[in-house]
Amino acid sequence: MLHELWDEGEEGKTFCLAGPRGDGARALLSERARLVWTVEAASYFDAMTLYYQRMGWGTYTAEHPEWDRQTYAEHGWE
């Protein structure tokens, strides 16, 4: 699934799903928000791993590894 990284400057960044599943997150963005990056990932874990790499934050550690590592297809999201 496609994920988006939005930059709001001093207000921070938002990383969310593209499309309808990310509508709630994007609705909270300010007018200053700019889409700065998109990435495809098969699972939440994969998406967060790529996001952490992009941000230079080191290794992503899952809070809920059993759920996070399941693919979006396994969750019935695709």
Buried (B, 14 or more C-beta within 10 A) or exposed (E): BEBBBBBBEEEEBBBBBBEEBBEEBBEEBEEEBEEEBEBEBBBBBBBBBBBBEEEEEEEBEBEEEEEBBBBBEEEEEE
